[in-house]
């Protein structure tokens, strides 16, 4: 069980670092008014975003491995702790300042994770295959349909929050698929509708998260995505995979999970900076990373003390 727990910690480290890099890359692009391939192509020119994407992939890969033996609510709580990682990076890289309540939130988050880890034992998913396929395929259809409507919503901040919800749902479906897959062999994956739903769900989460970051404050987007992903995936893990805490540890598990989620959301404002200067449209042809070597436009969020 210890290797799987270390894998959850590694996933949180990858995800927290990727959060900071993603916001830097995305917030420098012009806002997209509709779903189109142009956004993906522009992001593909940024080494910053590609580096973030590599970290996201690594984080999900380690999470998938951990999900073979750990319940979804524990792995998702560990992924939510990536906000604490991002908060530390904001302090180190951006000169942000954690106040006492944010420090307390990080400590509470860590304590909740320790209690969660102690309240579960390795367990194999007990999967209802038919129900899982219906939920994942239906969920992906809802995400895609909602995205088409959300990108046209006004004002942009409201659209950003809705897109963040849909991105969180996409990531939750991806996690549920990883928990319920029977085999990772190439032939089995090609023939499994759940695997295809996972691909669409993960891609939707990435694109919709990027669109949300262009429209709404980063703090709100990050908090919404993490909250929706963590809670929805954990609930679906219990419903579809039979995830349960160890006998007699139910109350402590619920309290610890709530503590982790509350702590993660309390430090969400440090996950990424809101004041990232948008790149002019004529600069989109070039990677902006070189300019950051001379002087970054990354600034910590100004807050009254």
Backbone as a ProteinNet text record, in pm:
[ID]
protein_1_A
[PRIMARY]
XXXXXXXXXXXXXXXXXXXXXXXXXXXXXXXXXXXXXXXXXXXXXXXXXXXXXXXXXXXXXXXXXXXXXXXXXXXXXXXXXXXXXXXXXXXXXXXXXXXXXXXXXXXXXXXXXXXXXXXXXXXXXXXXXXXXXXXXXXXXXXXXXXXXXXXXXXXXXXXXXXXXXXXXXXXXXXXXXXXXXXXXXXXXXXXXXXXXXXXXXXXXXXXXXXXXXXXXXXXXXXXXXXXXXXXXXXXXXXXXXXXXXXXXXXXXXXXXXXXXXXXXXXXXXXXXXXXXXXXXXXXXXXXXXXXXXXXXXXXXXXXXX
[TERTIARY]
82.4	0	86.1	203.3	289.7	330.2	370.2	403.7	287.4	164.9	49.1	28.7	48.9	35.7	142.8	263.3	369.2	334.2	266.6	221.4	120.3	30.3	-66.9	6.3	108.2	186.3	256.7	311.9	378.5	279.2	158.1	55.1	19.1	10.4	-20.5	90.7	214.5	327.6	323.4	297	288.4	173.3	57.2	-61	-47.1	10	27.1	120.3	228.3	321.4	257.3	182.5	116.6	14	-53.4	-154.6	-94.8	20.5	86.1	127.3	185.2	232.7	117.7	8.3	-106.1	-163.7	-180	-238.3	-150.1	-20.3	71.3	54.9	46	35	-101.6	-207.9	-343.3	-382.5	-345.9	-391.5	-321.7	-224.6	-156	-214.2	-319.9	-382.4	-514.2	-558.5	-688.6	-801.9	-911.3	-1025.5	-1095.1	-1123	-1194.6	-1345.5	-1416.5	-1561.2	-1637.5	-1570.2	-1636.2	-1533.8	-1584.6	-1496.4	-1431.6	-1300.4	-1231.1	-1090.1	-1028.5	-895.3	-787.2	-820.4	-719.5	-656.8	-738.9	-685	-581.3	-613.3	-521	-390.3	-400.8	-280.9	-195.2	-258.7	-181.3	-112.6	-185.3	-124.4	-9.1	-21.4	83.2	214	208.6	330.5	403	341.3	400.1	472.3	600.4	675.3	624.2	579.2	525.7	404.8	310.3	190.4	222.6	313.2	349.9	416.4	497	555.5	448.1	348.6	237.7	160.2	139.5	66.3	139.9	272.3	351.3	335.2	332.5	314.3	174.2	73.3	-63.2	-70.7	-9.9	-10.6	59.9	173.5	246.6	164	97.7	14.7	-99.6	-167	-276.3	-225	-109.9	-55.3	-28.2	32.3	60.6	-69.6	-167.4	-296.9	-365.5	-359.1	-420.9	-359.5	-228.6	-161.3	-206.9	-217.8	-260.5	-404.7	-487.8	-628.7	-649.8	-548.6	-564.6	-579.1	-533.4	-540.4	-597.5	-622.4	-674.7	-810.3	-900.6	-1032.2	-1021.8	-1120.8	-1119.5	-1119.9	-1191.9	-1200	-1064	-978.3	-844.6	-756.5	-758	-674.5	-718.8	-849.9	-899.5	-866.3	-871.5	-830.5	-682.7	-602.7	-460.8	-438	-516.9	-503.7	-546	-647.5	-690.2	-580	-495.3	-385	-283	-297	-207.1	-218.8	-332.3	-347	-250.5	-224	-124.5	14.3	42.6	170	180.7	70.6	70.2	86.4	28.8	42.8	188.6	257.4	398.9	479.1	447	516.7	489.5	366.8	335.2	420.4	446.2	532.1	676.1	724.2	864	891.5	802.2	826.9	773.5	663.7	594.6	601.3	660.3	669.2	537.4	440.1	313.6	338.1	243.8	260.8	142.6	171.3	67.4	40	-86.9	-124.8	-148.7	-175.6	-188.4	-300.2	-411.5	-521.9	-488.1	-409.9	-369.9	-269.6	-178.7	-85.7	-163.1	-262.9	-346.5	-420.9	-465.7	-536.7	-444.9	-319.5	-223.5	-198.6	-183.5	-162.4	-284.1	-404.4	-526.6	-539.2	-504.6	-508.4	-416.4	-295.6	-201.2	-250.5	-309.3	-361.4	-475.9	-562.6	-672.8	-623.8	-519.8	-464.7	-407.7	-342.6	-286.5	-398.4	-506.8	-619.7	-684.4	-700.3	-758	-673.9	-543.8	-455.2	-464	-487.1	-494.9	-631.1	-731	-867.4	-906.4	-813.8	-847.5	-746.3	-789.7	-701.8	-706.7	-601.8	-605.2	-730.9	-795.3	-919.7	-934.1	-987.9	-1011.9	-1152.4	-1165.4	-1295.6	-1392.5	-1514.9	-1623.5	-1714.6	-1698.1	-1753.9	-1883.7	-1982.5	-2103.4	-2076.5	-2038.9	-1991.3	-2097.1	-2219.5	-2325.1	-2352.1	-2365.4	-2392.2	-2275.6	-2154	-2036.5	-2033.9	-2063.1	-2063.8	-2170.4	-2288.5	-2396.3	-2357.9	-2301.9	-2266.2	-2155.7	-2052.2	-1940.1	-1978.9	-2045.7	-2083	-2186.5	-2284	-2383	-2321.1	-2226.5	-2160	-2079.1	-2010.2	-1932.6	-2024.7	-2139.3	-2234.8	-2284.6	-2310.4	-2354.9	-2245.6	-2121.3	-2009.7	-1995.8	-1998.7	-1981.8	-2099	-2221.1	-2337.3	-2337.5	-2301.8	-2296	-2188.7	-2076.3	-1966.2	-2007.1	-2081.9	-2125.6	-2210.8	-2295.8	-2380.3	-2302.2	-2211.4	-2142.8	-2050.9	-1984.3	-1889.5	-1958.4	-2090.9	-2164.4	-2235	-2219.8	-2288.1	-2229.4	-2311.6	-2267.7	-2322.5	-2250.3	-2117.3	-2009.1	-1887.7	-1781.5	-1749.8	-1758.3	-1725.2	-1819.4	-1947.9	-2043.4	-2011	-1978.6	-1940.9	-1818.5	-1722.7	-1602	-1630.7	-1721.7	-1756	-1825.6	-1917.7	-1987	-1887.6	-1796.3	-1694	-1605.5	-1577	-1497.1	-1570.2	-1702.4	-1782.1	-1774	-1791.3	-1786.5	-1648.1	-1542.6	-1406.9	-1388	-1439.5	-1430.8	-1504.1	-1620.8	-1695.3	-1613.7	-1550.4	-1468.3	-1355.9	-1286.2	-1177.3	-1229.8	-1347.2	-1405.9	-1438.2	-1495.2	-1526.6	-1399.6	-1293.7	-1166	-1116.5	-1126	-1080.7	-1166	-1296.4	-1384.9	-1352.2	-1327	-1289.5	-1162.4	-1063	-937.7	-958.7	-1050.6	-1077.8	-1152.2	-1233.7	-1321.7	-1276	-1168	-1117.7	-1073.7	-1108.2	-1069.5	-927.3	-883.1	-751.6	-691.9	-558.3	-486.9	-412.8	-442.2	-379.1	-432.5	-349.6	-392.9	-518.6	-528.8	-644.7	-772.5	-760.7	-878.2	-922.3	-826.4	-860.2	-930.7	-883.3	-943.8	-1089.3	-1118.3	-1252.8	-1344.8	-1295.1	-1373.4	-1431	-1563.8	-1623.5	-1582.9	-1556.5	-1514.6	-1381.8	-1290.5	-1161.1	-1177.8	-1265.3	-1289.4	-1356.5	-1448.4	-1511.8	-1409.4	-1312.7	-1207.2	-1124.7	-1091.6	-1012	-1085.4	-1213.2	-1291.8	-1307.9	-1331.5	-1349.5	-1222.7	-1107	-980.9	-949.1	-968.6	-944.3	-1039.8	-1164.9	-1262.8	-1222.7	-1175.3	-1132.3	-1020.9	-923.1	-811.1	-856.1	-934.9	-976.5	-1072.9	-1170.5	-1267.9	-1204.1	-1106	-1033.3	-958.3	-898.5	-827.9	-925	-1041.4	-1141.7	-1193.1	-1210.3	-1258.6	-1157.8	-1027.7	-924	-916.8	-964.4	-964.4	-1079.6	-1182.2	-1303.3	-1327.2	-1285.2	-1316.7	-1188.5	-1195.4	-1078	-1020.2	-888.6	-822.4	-858.8	-872.5	-907.8	-1041.1	-1141.6	-1273.6	-1269.4	-1201.4	-1193	-1126	-1014.1	-939.9	-1022.7	-1085.5	-1164.9	-1282.9	-1351.8	-1467.4	-1424.2	-1319	-1274.3	-1233.8	-1155.7	-1109.3	-1226.3	-1317.7	-1431.3	-1520.3	-1553.6	-1640.8	-1572.3	-1447.2	-1376.5	-1365.2	-1324.8	-1301.3	-1429.6	-1535.5	-1660.1	-1732	-1741.6	-1813.8	-1742.3	-1611.7	-1538.2	-1545.7	-1535.7	-1542.7	-1679.6	-1786.8	-1920.6	-1944	-1898.9	-1914.6	-1830.4	-1715.1	-1633.9	-1706.3	-1779.2	-1856.7	-1974.1	-2037.6	-2156.7	-2123.9	-2017.8	-1988.7	-1879.2	-1787.3	-1674.2	-1676.1	-1774.3	-1784.6	-1678.8	-1621.1	-1518.3	-1576.5	-1505.6	-1550	-1429.5	-1445.7	-1338.5	-1330.6	-1227	-1214.2	-1330.1	-1370.4	-1481.2	-1457	-1557.1	-1547	-1482.8	-1433.6	-1362.8	-1444.7	-1573.9	-1655.8	-1662.9	-1693.2	-1708.6	-1576.6	-1468.2	-1338	-1298.6	-1334.2	-1302.3	-1377.5	-1506	-1586.4	-1530.7	-1497.3	-1443.6	-1308.9	-1223.9	-1092.5	-1105.1	-1196.5	-1217.8	-1265.3	-1360.2	-1409.7	-1298.1	-1210.4	-1099.1	-1001.6	-972.6	-882.6	-943.4	-1070.9	-1135.6	-1143.4	-1180.9	-1188.3	-1051.5	-949.5	-814.4	-767.1	-799.5	-758.8	-824.9	-953.7	-1024.1	-979.2	-938.3	-891.7	-761.3	-680.2	-554.3	-563.2	-685.8	-701.8	-652.2	-663.3	-622.1	-472.6	-396.7	-253.4	-216.8	-318	-288.5	-229.4	-282.1	-232.2	-257.1	-175.8	-195.6	-303.8	-380.4	-483.8	-427.5	-315	-265.4	-155.8	-193.5	-101.7	-133.7	-37.5	-60.7	-88.6	-197.4	-232.2	-138.8	-98.7	-9.2	-86.9	-30.4	-96.8	-118.6	-222	-257.8	-144.1	-64.6	41.2	157.1	159	266.9	233.1	111.8	70.2	148.2	214.9	290.1	416.6	455	581.8	559.7	646.3	642.9	688.6	613.6	644.4	741.2	785.2	869.3	997.1	1053.9	1181.8	1172.9	1054.1	1041.3	1046.1	1007.4	1006.3	1146.9	1241.6	1379.2	1428.8	1380.7	1425.3	1339.9	1213.6	1127	987.8	945.8	817.7	704.8	590	470.3	385.1	436	370.8	376.9	262.3	260.8	169.3	204.1	113.3	-9.8	-120.4	-244.8	-231.3	-268.6	-264.4	-381.1	-355.8	-460	-440	-550.2	-536.4	-507.3	-424.4	-392.3	-496.1
-120.9	0	126.3	120	238.8	289.1	202.3	253.3	328.1	278.5	346.3	483	493.7	623.4	720.6	670.5	756	801.2	713.6	751.2	865.1	863.1	972.1	1102.9	1096.3	1216.5	1269.8	1179.8	1222	1286	1231.8	1289	1430.2	1452.3	1585.7	1684.1	1640.4	1727	1764.4	1667.4	1695.6	1790.4	1763.5	1843.8	1986.6	2003.1	2137.4	2222	2162.8	2235.8	2267.6	2173.3	2194.8	2306.9	2320.9	2425.7	2563.2	2587	2717.1	2741	2640.3	2656.1	2672.7	2601.2	2611.7	2752.5	2810.4	2943.9	3046.1	3033.1	3125.6	3119.8	2998.6	2984.2	3028.1	2987	3010.6	3157.3	3224	3360.6	3460.5	3416.6	3506.1	3498.8	3421.3	3406.9	3483.4	3525.3	3591.7	3496.2	3550.5	3469.4	3410	3278.8	3211.3	3227.6	3264.3	3281.9	3154.8	3052.2	2926.7	2813.7	2690.9	2574.7	2561.1	2562.5	2547.9	2496.4	2445.3	2386.9	2492.8	2619.3	2724.8	2737.2	2721.7	2731.9	2623.3	2500.5	2389.4	2414.4	2465.5	2491	2599.6	2705	2811.8	2762.1	2681.4	2627.1	2532.6	2461.9	2368.2	2438.1	2570.4	2645	2690.4	2673.7	2720.8	2607.6	2624.3	2523.9	2516.4	2629.9	2630.6	2538.3	2553.2	2470.6	2324	2298.3	2160	2094.3	2173.3	2120.4	2089.3	2179.6	2155.5	2030.8	2014.7	1899.6	1769.8	1771.9	1653.4	1619	1723	1699.4	1647.7	1701.7	1652.5	1504.1	1468.5	1328.7	1239.5	1287.1	1207.9	1191.5	1300.9	1293.7	1195.6	1198.8	1105.1	962	942.1	807.4	745.7	825.5	774.7	751.7	842.7	825.1	696.8	670.2	548.1	424.7	428.5	314.2	298.5	408.9	403.1	353.2	386.2	347.7	197.6	125.3	-19.3	-83.4	-12.7	-72.2	20.5	147.3	242.2	294.7	325	378.2	518.8	553.7	682.9	799.9	788.2	904.1	938.6	839.5	868.2	929.5	872.3	923.9	1064.3	1088.8	1221.2	1324.9	1285.7	1377.8	1411.7	1311.1	1337	1431.1	1415.1	1505.7	1647.3	1660.2	1793	1864.5	1786.3	1847.5	1912.7	1893.1	1960.9	2112.4	2161.6	2305.5	2354.7	2270.8	2308.9	2314.8	2221.3	2224.6	2354	2389.3	2512.4	2634.8	2629.9	2742.7	2762.7	2653.2	2662.8	2717.3	2671.2	2721.5	2870.5	2914.1	3056.5	3139.2	3085.4	3155	3158.2	3044.4	3033.3	3107.3	3090.3	3142.9	3284.5	3316.7	3441.4	3543.2	3506.3	3599.7	3620	3529.5	3539.6	3514	3558.5	3549.1	3474	3362.8	3287.6	3350.8	3382	3430.4	3312.3	3342.1	3235.4	3138.5	3192	3101	3008.1	3057.1	2969.6	2864.4	2905.8	2808.2	2702.8	2748.5	2653.9	2559	2611.8	2527.1	2419	2456.2	2357.4	2249.3	2290.5	2193.1	2102.5	2161.6	2082.2	1983.4	2028.1	1940.7	1821	1847.7	1739.1	1642.3	1696.7	1610.7	1524.2	1584.2	1506.9	1393.2	1417.9	1312.9	1197.8	1231.8	1126.9	1039.3	1102.4	1026.5	941.7	998.9	922.3	799.5	819.9	708.7	597.8	636.7	537.5	469.1	524.8	473.3	377.1	347.8	258.5	144.9	40	-73.6	-96.5	-158.4	-188.1	-266	-228.5	-294.6	-293.6	-401.8	-414.5	-364.9	-291.6	-238.1	-351.2	-338.6	-430.7	-354.9	-381.3	-294.5	-349.1	-260.6	-288	-236.1	-327.6	-286.9	-209.2	-259.1	-193.3	-52.3	-36.6	95.3	189.9	138.8	222.8	277.7	193.8	239.2	345.9	324.4	421.8	555.7	552.6	676.4	750.5	679.8	747.2	801.6	721.4	768.3	879.6	862.9	968	1094.3	1078.7	1194.5	1271.7	1200.1	1266.3	1343.4	1285	1353.7	1482.8	1478.3	1598.4	1705	1664.6	1759.8	1829	1751.4	1809.3	1900	1855.5	1938.6	2066.4	2054.6	2173.3	2269.8	2217.8	2304.3	2391	2333.5	2409.4	2528.3	2509.5	2618.5	2715.7	2662.4	2747.1	2850.4	2816.6	2909.9	3034.5	3029.2	3144.6	3222.9	3179	3245.9	3383.5	3471.3	3602.5	3624.8	3692.3	3748.8	3640.2	3675	3574.3	3505.1	3578	3516.6	3401.5	3418.9	3310.2	3192	3221	3113.4	3039.2	3113.7	3051.1	2954.1	2991.3	2902.6	2776.5	2793.6	2677	2585	2644.2	2563.9	2492.4	2557.4	2493.3	2373.7	2387.3	2274.4	2157.8	2188.3	2083.2	2019.2	2100.6	2045.3	1951.7	1992.3	1906.1	1775	1780.8	1658.5	1568.8	1630.1	1551.6	1479.1	1550.2	1487.4	1378.8	1401.9	1301.2	1173.2	1188.5	1070.9	996.3	1071.2	1007.6	924	978.9	906.2	782.2	795.2	679.7	569.9	610	510.7	436.9	511.2	447.7	348.5	379.6	291.2	165.5	175.5	64.3	-16.9	23.5	-55.7	-194.4	-295	-431.3	-463.9	-405.9	-439.8	-319.6	-309.8	-203.5	-256.1	-378.3	-431.3	-356.2	-331.4	-252.9	-305.9	-435.5	-493.1	-471.8	-489.6	-471	-325.5	-233	-91	-48.4	-96.7	-60.3	-106.6	-219.7	-276.6	-228.4	-151.3	-111.2	29.1	45	178.3	272.2	217	300.3	369	297.4	357	473.3	458.9	567.3	686.1	657.1	765.2	838.5	765.4	827.9	925.2	885.1	971.7	1103.7	1093.8	1214.6	1297.7	1231.8	1303.5	1378.4	1313.1	1379	1495.6	1476	1585.7	1701.2	1669.5	1774.4	1852.7	1783.2	1851.8	1950.9	1910.2	1999.4	2122.9	2101.2	2213.6	2305.7	2249.4	2332.7	2406	2342.8	2412.6	2532.7	2517.2	2629	2741.9	2706.6	2807.8	2877.9	2803.3	2863.1	2962.3	2929	3017	3149.6	3151.4	3275.3	3367.7	3313.6	3390.1	3430.3	3349.2	3372	3379.8	3438.4	3444	3304.9	3296.7	3167.5	3098.9	3177	3118.7	3046	3112.2	3051.1	2926.9	2935.7	2822	2702.9	2728.4	2619.7	2555	2636.4	2583.2	2500.8	2551.1	2479.5	2347.1	2348.2	2224.5	2120.4	2162.7	2068.7	2016	2104.9	2061.7	1964	1995	1906.6	1773.6	1777.5	1653.4	1564.5	1622.4	1544.1	1481.3	1560.3	1510.3	1414	1451.1	1365.6	1232.7	1236.2	1111.1	1022.1	1080.4	1001	935.2	1012.3	956	845.4	867	764.3	641.1	661.3	547.1	457.8	520.7	442.4	372.6	443.2	387.2	279.4	299.8	210.1	108.8	140	50.2	-10.5	27.2	-29.8	18.2	136.8	188.7	214.9	170.8	189.6	208.3	282.9	288.8	157.6	142	22	14.9	-104.6	-118.2	-36.6	39	119.7	255.1	283.2	409.8	507.4	479.6	561.5	707.6	734.5	873.2	949.3	885.7	950.9	977.1	885.8	903.3	1022.8	1033.6	1146	1278.3	1282.2	1405.1	1441.6	1342.4	1368.3	1414.8	1353.6	1394.7	1539.5	1574.9	1712.5	1808.6	1767.2	1852	1876.3	1771.4	1785.8	1880.4	1859.5	1942.5	2088.5	2111.4	2248.9	2314.8	2240	2295.8	2328.2	2240	2263.2	2388.6	2404.4	2520.8	2649.4	2639.1	2757.2	2811.5	2725.4	2772.3	2782.8	2770.4	2773.8	2904	3016.2	3145	3150.5	3060.5	3056.2	2955.6	2884.8	2784.1	2843	2959.2	3026.5	3174.9	3259.8	3403	3453.1	3552.4	3609.9	3716.4	3775.8	3888.4	3845	3766.1	3726.5	3810.7	3883.5	3972.5	3892.5	3927.8	3857.3	3899.9	3803.9	3834.6	3902.6	3999.6	4058.4	3953.3	3974.7	3875.4	3848.6	3952.9	3931.3	3852	3830.7	3752.1	3604.6	3568.1	3430.3	3332.5	3383.4	3292.3	3242.8	3308.2	3274.4	3229.6	3145.2	3104.4	3221.6	3252.4	3368.9	3336.6	3211.6	3173.4	3255.7	3290.5	3359.6	3493	3559.1	3687.8	3676	3559.3	3541.8	3528.7	3496.3	3487.9	3625.8	3728.5	3863.4	3929.5	3891.6	3955	3898.5	3827.7	3760.3	3856.5	3832.6	3909.1	3838.5	3733.5	3663.7	3750.4	3778	3856.6	3790.1	3790.3	3735.1	3822.1	3758.6	3831.7	3930.1	4053.2	4151.7	4130.3	4126	4102.1	4196	4248.6	4326.3	4234.7	4280	4196.4	4212.5
0	0	0	63.8	71	-66.4	-161.6	-295.1	-360.1	-342.4	-400.8	-337.6	-206.2	-138.1	-185.9	-206.4	-260.8	-402.5	-477.3	-610.4	-605.4	-507.1	-490.2	-460.3	-375.4	-344.3	-468.5	-550	-673.2	-769.4	-776	-862.8	-818.6	-687.3	-636	-671.3	-663	-697.8	-845.5	-931.4	-1075.2	-1106.2	-1048	-1077.4	-1026.2	-906.9	-852.4	-936.5	-982.6	-1069.3	-1203	-1257.4	-1386.3	-1379	-1265.4	-1250.3	-1271.2	-1210.7	-1225.1	-1369.9	-1433.3	-1570.6	-1670.1	-1648.5	-1738.4	-1738.8	-1621.3	-1613.9	-1684	-1668	-1733.6	-1884.6	-1940.1	-2084.5	-2136.1	-2068.7	-2118.6	-2108.6	-1999.7	-1978.7	-2071.1	-2146.1	-2239.5	-2380.5	-2398.1	-2529.7	-2534.5	-2654.5	-2666.7	-2633.2	-2582.3	-2541	-2662.7	-2657.4	-2765.7	-2745	-2850.2	-2842.8	-2877.3	-2925.6	-2960	-2954.3	-2955.2	-2955.2	-3092.3	-3096.6	-3223.7	-3199.6	-3306.3	-3294.5	-3276.1	-3304.7	-3296	-3158.5	-3054.4	-2919.1	-2893.8	-2935.4	-2915.8	-2990	-3113.5	-3192.3	-3129.4	-3076.8	-3012.6	-2885.6	-2808.5	-2687.4	-2721	-2833.9	-2873.1	-2907.3	-2933	-2962.1	-2835.5	-2721.3	-2596.3	-2523.8	-2503.6	-2427	-2284	-2231.1	-2095.4	-2085.1	-2179.4	-2174.4	-2202.6	-2295	-2323.2	-2202.4	-2130.1	-2007	-1904.1	-1892.7	-1800.4	-1841.2	-1971.1	-2021.7	-1988.5	-2000.7	-1965.9	-1817.8	-1733.2	-1589.9	-1559.4	-1629.5	-1612	-1648.2	-1761.7	-1804.8	-1703.5	-1653.4	-1553.3	-1426.1	-1384.8	-1264.9	-1280.3	-1396.9	-1418.9	-1429	-1491.3	-1504.3	-1367.2	-1278.7	-1144.1	-1067.7	-1087.4	-1021.7	-1067.9	-1200.2	-1252.3	-1188.3	-1173.6	-1110.3	-965	-893.2	-753.2	-741.7	-842	-836.8	-853.4	-892.4	-902.5	-765.2	-660.1	-526.5	-420	-453.1	-355	-399.8	-305.8	-342.2	-400.5	-481.4	-548.8	-451.8	-339.7	-250.7	-191.8	-171.4	-119.8	-228.4	-347.4	-456.4	-495.4	-500.4	-537.1	-430.1	-304.8	-198.6	-212.1	-247.7	-269.7	-386.2	-492.5	-606.7	-569.3	-484.9	-440.9	-364.5	-298.9	-223.4	-315.2	-447.1	-540.4	-527.7	-477.1	-455.7	-348.6	-249.9	-149.7	-212.5	-302.9	-375.4	-456	-524.9	-603.3	-514	-394.7	-301.7	-262.8	-233.6	-198.5	-316	-436.4	-554.6	-575.5	-544.8	-557.5	-462.1	-345.6	-249.4	-298.7	-345.2	-386.5	-516.7	-615.2	-748.7	-768.5	-700.8	-730.4	-618.6	-506.7	-395.4	-323.6	-344.6	-272.4	-124.6	-42.2	102.1	163	227.6	296.6	432.9	458.2	590.1	682.4	807.2	906.5	871.1	820.6	790.7	674.1	575.5	465.5	512.5	600.4	658.1	735.3	811.9	885.9	793.6	677.2	581.4	524.8	495.9	445.6	550.1	675.5	783.5	799	794.4	806.7	691.2	572.7	455.6	475.4	521.2	545.2	650.9	758.9	864.5	813	730.6	673.9	586.3	507.7	422.7	505	615	701.7	756.9	803.6	858.4	749.7	630.6	520.2	487.4	478.6	444.7	549.2	673.9	781	788	718.4	731	619.5	529	418	410.2	346.6	317.3	166.7	110.9	-33.3	-69.2	-178.2	-217.6	-368.9	-420.7	-563.7	-595.6	-705.3	-743.8	-777.4	-728.1	-762.6	-858.4	-986.7	-1090.2	-1146.9	-1158.3	-1234.7	-1376.3	-1467.1	-1599.6	-1677.4	-1676.8	-1752.4	-1702.6	-1572.6	-1514.9	-1539.3	-1531.1	-1553	-1694.7	-1792.4	-1931.1	-1954.3	-1897.1	-1913.7	-1852.5	-1732	-1662.6	-1736.7	-1780.5	-1846.1	-1983.4	-2063.6	-2197.7	-2187.7	-2099	-2079.6	-2023.3	-1930	-1872.2	-1974.5	-2062.7	-2168.7	-2261.6	-2295.3	-2382.2	-2317.3	-2187.7	-2116.1	-2117	-2094	-2092.4	-2227.7	-2334.9	-2468	-2505.1	-2477.2	-2506.1	-2423.8	-2296.6	-2211.9	-2255.2	-2305.8	-2348.9	-2466.8	-2562.3	-2679.5	-2637.4	-2536.3	-2487.9	-2400.1	-2317.7	-2219.2	-2282.8	-2393.6	-2453.3	-2507.7	-2525.5	-2577.5	-2467.6	-2344.1	-2233.8	-2207.2	-2152.8	-2107.2	-1966.6	-1880.9	-1902.7	-1903.6	-1948.5	-1958	-1825.3	-1713.6	-1584.7	-1553.1	-1585.8	-1562.6	-1652.4	-1777.3	-1869	-1818	-1761.8	-1709.6	-1597.2	-1508.1	-1396.5	-1448.2	-1543.3	-1599.8	-1670.7	-1746.8	-1813.7	-1711.9	-1599.5	-1494.7	-1435.5	-1416.3	-1368.4	-1466.5	-1595.5	-1697.2	-1705.4	-1690.6	-1689.7	-1570.7	-1454.4	-1336.5	-1356.5	-1421.2	-1451.8	-1544.7	-1646	-1737.9	-1666.1	-1579	-1503.6	-1409.2	-1350.2	-1261.1	-1338.5	-1458	-1540.6	-1579.6	-1607.6	-1639.4	-1522.1	-1401.4	-1282.8	-1257.3	-1275	-1255.1	-1356.2	-1480.2	-1580	-1542.1	-1491.4	-1450.7	-1337.1	-1247.6	-1133.7	-1176.5	-1282.4	-1318.4	-1438.3	-1505.1	-1617.9	-1572.1	-1650.6	-1613.9	-1657	-1767.7	-1820.5	-1890.6	-1883.1	-1952.3	-2076.3	-2116.7	-2237.5	-2359	-2460.2	-2576.1	-2643.7	-2661.8	-2729.5	-2648	-2517.1	-2431.3	-2429.7	-2429.8	-2427.4	-2555.7	-2669.1	-2797.3	-2804.5	-2744.4	-2751.7	-2640	-2546.1	-2428.8	-2447.9	-2450.4	-2462.9	-2350.1	-2232.1	-2119.5	-2149.5	-2213.7	-2247.4	-2343.8	-2442.7	-2537.4	-2467.9	-2378	-2301.9	-2216	-2163	-2082.8	-2166.2	-2289.5	-2377	-2401.9	-2435.6	-2462.9	-2336.3	-2222.9	-2096.9	-2058.1	-2070.7	-2035.3	-2126.3	-2257.7	-2352	-2327.6	-2297.1	-2267.6	-2144.1	-2042.1	-1920.6	-1948.1	-2028.3	-2060.6	-2138	-2244.5	-2328.5	-2254.1	-2184.6	-2113.7	-1997.2	-1932.3	-1826.8	-1881.1	-1999.1	-2062.1	-2097.3	-2154	-2187.3	-2061.7	-1953.4	-1828.7	-1772.8	-1781.4	-1728.3	-1803.6	-1928.1	-2005.2	-1966.1	-1903	-1879.7	-1734.7	-1643.1	-1501.7	-1420.1	-1300.1	-1213.8	-1189.5	-1189.7	-1176.4	-1045.6	-939.2	-809.8	-818.8	-878.8	-889.9	-977.7	-1090.5	-1182.8	-1115.5	-1050	-985.2	-875.4	-792	-681.4	-732.6	-834.9	-889.8	-950.9	-1032.3	-1096.8	-992.2	-893.5	-791.4	-709.4	-668.7	-588.9	-662	-787.9	-865.8	-892	-936.9	-966.4	-842.8	-731.8	-610	-558.3	-546.1	-488.2	-582.4	-710.7	-804.9	-824.4	-843.9	-864.4	-741	-623.7	-500.6	-485.6	-513.7	-503.5	-604.8	-729	-831.1	-800.3	-736.2	-697.1	-597.6	-504.8	-408.6	-476	-571.2	-634.9	-738	-814.1	-926.6	-899.1	-808.1	-782.8	-643.3	-562	-428	-331.4	-354.7	-264.4	-125.9	-24	112.8	204.4	314.5	414.3	491.1	571.2	653.3	752.5	792.3	888	1014.9	1055.2	1175.4	1157	1034.6	1011.1	926.5	910.8	822.3	862.4	988.5	1034.2	1021.8	1061.3	1052.2	908.1	818	676.7	618.4	650	600.6	652.5	781.7	840.1	777.7	757.7	698.6	554.5	479.3	340.1	333.8	421.9	426.3	463.9	554.4	597.4	481.7	406.1	290.7	187.6	155.6	54	98.4	223.5	274.5	273.5	314.9	313.9	174	77.5	-60.6	-116.5	-90.7	-142.5	-73.4	52.8	124.7	67.4	9.7	-49.5	-200.5	-255.9	-400.7	-460.4	-387.3	-441.6	-469	-407.4	-433.6	-541.8	-594.7	-695.6	-821.1	-862.6	-981.6	-965.5	-1026.4	-1012.9	-1106.2	-1062.7	-1146.4	-1239.2	-1205.9	-1283.5	-1380.3	-1477.8	-1583.7	-1705.9	-1754.5	-1867.1	-1992.8	-2060.4	-2184.2	-2295.4	-2378.1	-2489.2	-2599.8	-2668.9	-2784.3	-2891.8	-2973.1	-3074.1	-3170.5	-3205.2	-3303.2	-3246.8	-3114.6	-3055.1	-3046.7	-3086.2	-3067.3	-3153.2	-3256.3	-3343.8	-3277.2	-3171.2	-3109.1	-2965.8	-2919.8	-2779.9	-2694.7	-2592.9	-2509.5	-2397.1	-2391.8	-2279.6	-2272.9	-2389.6	-2389.8	-2317	-2325.1	-2259.6	-2107.9	-2058.7	-1914.2	-1856.7	-1942.1	-1892.4	-1852	-1921.7	-1889.8	-1786.4	-1775.1	-1676.5	-1687.2	-1588.1	-1593.5	-1565.9	-1633.2	-1604.7	-1501.3	-1443.3	-1333.7	-1209.4	-1149.4	-1027.1	-926.8	-800.2	-700.8	-689.6	-654.4	-637.5	-522	-543.3	-436.5	-342.6	-216.5	-118.3	-1.3	54.4	176	292	383.6	499.8	609.9
[MASK]
+++++++++++++++++++++++++++++++++++++++++++++++++++++++++++++++++++++++++++++++++++++++++++++++++++++++++++++++++++++++++++++++++++++++++++++++++++++++++++++++++++++++++++++++++++++++++++++++++++++++++++++++++++++++++++++++++++++++++++++++++++++++++++++++++++++++++++++++++++++++++++++++++++++++++++++++++

